[in-house]
Amino acid sequence: MQVLDHGVLRDATPEEIAEVQARRAATADVTLLRAALVTKIDADTDAIYAAAVGNRMPEYDRAASDAQAYKEAGYTGTVPTSVQTWASAKGWTTRQAADDVLRASSQLSAARDAIRTQRLNLKETAKQTTNVPALKNIEIAWDSFVINIRTQLGV
C-alpha cells in the first residue's frame, strides 16, 4: 500500500497500514450497526402495531368516529352499530361503551404519536451517528421505549 507524503508516493509503514485497516473496520462496523438499528426500529414499530391493532385499524377508527358522533348528540338518537355491539359484548350501557371506545382511541392515538416521534427521531439520530457506542446508546433508548409503549398498550 502506498501513501501520499508531502506530495510524494511512498510505501506505507506497517503501522500506517494497520491504522488504515482499523479505520476501515470501524467504519464498516458503524455502517452495519447503523443499518441494522434503522431496520430494527421499523420492524419493532410494525410489530407493536400488529400486536395492538393488527389489520383492524379501519374498524377502530370507525368505532371512534361513531362513538364521538354519539357523544356529541348527547348519547341520544340512533345508537351506531359499532357502539351498540361493544355495549352488548360488555353488558354496558351505550354511553359506557361509547366512552370506553373514545378512551381506547385516545390512548392508541397518543401511543401512535409517541411511536412516530421516537421512530423518526431515533432513526435520524442513528443515521447521523458515526461511532458504535453512540449507536448502542440509541438502541438502548429505543428498546426502553418499546418496552414502555408495549406496557402502555398491554401488548
N, C-alpha and C positions, 0 to 999 in steps of 0.2 A: 504494500500500500504506500502510496506517495502522498505527501502533504506539501502545501504551498507555504514556504517560509521566506518572508520578505521578498516575494516575487520570484523565488527560485524553487523548483520542484526538487524534493529530496526524499529519500526513503524514510518512512516513519519509524520511530523507535518502538520497541515492544510495548513500552508504557503508553505511548500515543495510540497505538493500535488497540490496546486494552481499554483505554478511555473512550475511544470511538465506539467500540463494541458495547461497552457498558451503557453509553448514551442511547445507542440504537435499541438495546434490550429494554431499557427503562421506558423509552418512547413507545415501543411495541406493547409493553405491559399496560401503560396508561391507555393506549388506544383500545386494546382488547377489553380492559376493565370498564372503560367509558361506554363502549358499545354494549357490553353485557348489562351494565346498570340501566341504560336507557331502555333496553329491551325488557328488562325485569320490571321497571316502573310501569310500562304499558301493560305487560302481562298481568301484573298484580292488580292493576286498575280493572282490567277486563274480568278477572276472577272475582273481585269484590262485587261488581255489577251483576255478574252471573249468579253469585250466591244470594245477593239481596233481592233481585227482581227477575232474573232470567230474561225471558223474552216477553214479560208481562208489562213492560213499561207503558205501552199504549192503554192497557186496561187500567192501570193505576192512575194515569193522567186523566182518563175519562171519569173514573170514580171521584177523583179530587175535584174536577170541574163540576160534576153533578152535585157533589156534596156542598161545594161553595155556593152554587146557584140555589140549592135548597135552603141553606142557611140564610142567604140574602133575602129569600122570600119569607123569612121569619119561621122557617121549619113548617110551612103550611103549603097547601096545594098538593099537586100530584107528586108523589114520592118517586124520585128517579129509581129505576130498577137496580142500579149499582148500589144505592144506599139501602133499599129495601132488602136486597139479597144479603148484605152484610148484617143488617139488623136481625133478619130471620136466622142467619147462621149463628149469631152470637146470643140470640134471645134478648136483644136490646130494643129500646125504642128507636125510632128512625132518627131522632135527634142525637141520641148517644152514638149511633152508627155514623152519622154524618160528621159529628165532632171527632170521632176516632179516625175516620178516613182523613180528615183535614190535619189532625195531629201527625199521623204517619206520613202524610205527604210533605208536611213542613220539615219533619225530621229527615226524610230522604232528600229533599231539596237542599237542606243545609249540608248534608253529607256530600252530595254531588258537587256543591260549590267548593267545599273543603278539598275534596279529591282533585278536582280540576286545578285548583290553586297550587296544591302541593305537587301534583304531577308536572305541571308546566314549569313551575319554579325550579324544582329539583332537577328535571331533565336539562333545562337550560344551564343551570349551575354546573351540572356534570359535564356538559359539552364544552364549557369554558375552563374546566379544571385540568391542570397539567401535571398533577402528581398523585401517586397511588394513595398515600394517607388521606388526602382530602377527599378522594373518591370513596374511600372506605367510610369516612365520616358521613358523606351524603347518603350512602347505602344504609348506614345505621339510623340516620334520621328518617329515611323512607320506611324502613322496616318498623320502626317505632310508630310512625304514623299509621301504617297498615294495621298494626295490632289495635291501636286505639279506634280507628274507624270501623273495623270489623266488630269490635266490642260494642261500639255505639249502635251499630245496625243489628247486632245479635246474629251475626253470621260467622 
